[in-house]
């Protein structure tokens, strides 16, 4: 009888563990402040509004820009929903996430607009009862994720040539730290299952570097920040060499 009761419980616990990356199971405040996530989510909503301003603009961005923007927003919203720090968006963040996912998966301009309307309503405080729990490997597809990583890295290369907006750059690092959590959770790119632990280590290294990078930029330690950025590039290159291109 005990064994019959234990099996469903064990399966439930295992399923729950798959919803959150290992390092995200700890306090997300050790990864990034919730204020950075909210600020970047607001920017993504504005970006999506521009992309969905007309049927033509949507069609042009349907395959790349929209899934990238919406997927990143979904990830940020999930971080806000699960964050140990409070925010005005916390109660409706899961609804923002679901709306963003519907935009990314939309098959038409009208469907995408419905998703955007849901996102904007949730951002305005309207909670629809969406569940906070969600698999981190189902928030953003890997192609969109890597495109977002490349875009943020490109911004850093410009920043380090002439450091200006430290607040914006520090939030770029915060977003990359969150993207690292999604990378850790999404192991479908790992062809050899023996490499999964290595994949997780590279992801953790990236997250740690980006968390430190954000703090260094906020402190206007440009020299230290550049070292951290270059070090993170080595982790990415090693992951490509040892796993992706293996």
VOZALUM-308732 format. One record per residue (C-alpha): residue in one letter; x, y negated, z negated. Coordinates in steps of 0.05 Angstrom, whole numbers, plus 5000, padded with zeros to 4 digits. Each point is the difference from the previous one (the first is absolute). Example, Ala and Ser with C-alpha at 12.3 -4.5 7.8 and 13.67 -1.06 7.14 Angstrom:
2
A524650904844 S502749315013 
END
This chain:
246
X500050005000 X505749534982 X503450155066 X493749865040 X499349334966 X507349825008 X500450105076 X494949465019 X503149534949 X507050125028 X497649875071 X496549364977 X506349754966 X504250185062 X495349625046 X500249404954 X507650004999 X500049955076 X496249344997 X505949624971 X507450005018 X504650214943 X502849314986 X493149675008 X497550454944 X504149554954 X498049274989 X499749655067 X502549374966 X506950345001 X499450005076 X497149315013 X495749474967 X492750045018 X500149255019 X504650175058 X495250535025 X494049534997 X503749445036 X502350465056 X493150325005 X497049315009 X504949875057 X498350665033 X492649834998 X501449355036 X504350375051 X494350495013 X495149425007 X504449735056 X500650675034 X492450104996 X498349295021 X497650255067 X498850645038 X506149845044 X504749894943 X497650644967 X501050405064 X507249755007 X501650194927 X495750624994 X505650515007 X505449674959 X498749344965 X493250184971 X501950684971 X506549714972 X496649414967 X494050394974 X504350584976 X504649544962 X494049654969 X497250684979 X506650164966 X500449334964 X492750074977 X501450694973 X505949724961 X495549454972 X494650514981 X504950444962 X504549454972 X500949964925 X499949245005 X493149675006 X497849565057 X493749685027 X499950525055 X500750624957 X492650184996 X498949955075 X507050215025 X497750715017 X494549705043 X505249565036 X504050645012 X494150375029 X498249415045 X507149965024 X500250745016 X493649935040 X503249435040 X506150435016 X495650585023 X494849585036 X498350225071 X497149335021 X500449264988 X493250004966 X502150564952 X506449644984 X496249364985 X495450384953 X506250254963 X502849294996 X493349744973 X500350544946 X507249814983 X498349264995 X493950144956 X504350434954 X505549484998 X494649504979 X498450444940 X494550455026 X501450704974 X496550575035 X501850564953 X505850305040 X504150504960 X507049774980 X503050695013 X502650095070 X505650405033 X506049555013 X501850385063 X493249815031 X500549254993 X504349835061 X502650435057 X507550095004 X500949635066 X496549384973 X503850064934 X506750015035 X498049425045 X498449604937 X506850204970 X503549765063 X496249355000 X501749854928 X507350195011 X500249525059 X497649444955 X505550164951 X505449955053 X497549305016 X499549824926 X507150194984 X502749565056 X496649394970 X496650154933 X494049544993 X493350284975 X502250444942 X492950144977 X497850275067 X506450425007 X499150294930 X492950225019 X502750325063 X504450434955 X494050164956 X496150245060 X505950445022 X500250294930 X492750195007 X501150285070 X505450454969 X494750314955 X495850175061 X506250295035 X501350454940 X492850265001 X499850135075 X504750585012 X496950255065 X506049735039 X504650484962 X501050595048 X504250414951 X496250074934 X506650104965 X501349265014 X493849744964 X503849854935 X505249635040 X494449605035 X497249824932 X506949784975 X501149555061 X493049704988 X501549884927 X506749685018 X496449535048 X494749824949 X505249864946 X504249575047 X493949605022 X497749894928 X506949744981 X500449605065 X493549644984 X502549824931 X506749765027 X496749555052 X495349714948 X506149834958 X503249695063 X505950474995 X501050015075 X506750364998 X497450564956 X493650045041 X503950095065 X504050574970 X493650354978 X497049915069 X506150305035 X500150584950 X492750155016 X501750045073 X504950564986 X494550404966 X495549915061 X505550205048 X501750614958 X492850225000 X499649945076 X506550385010 X498950554949 X492550115007 X496349645057 X505250135055 X502450674971 
END
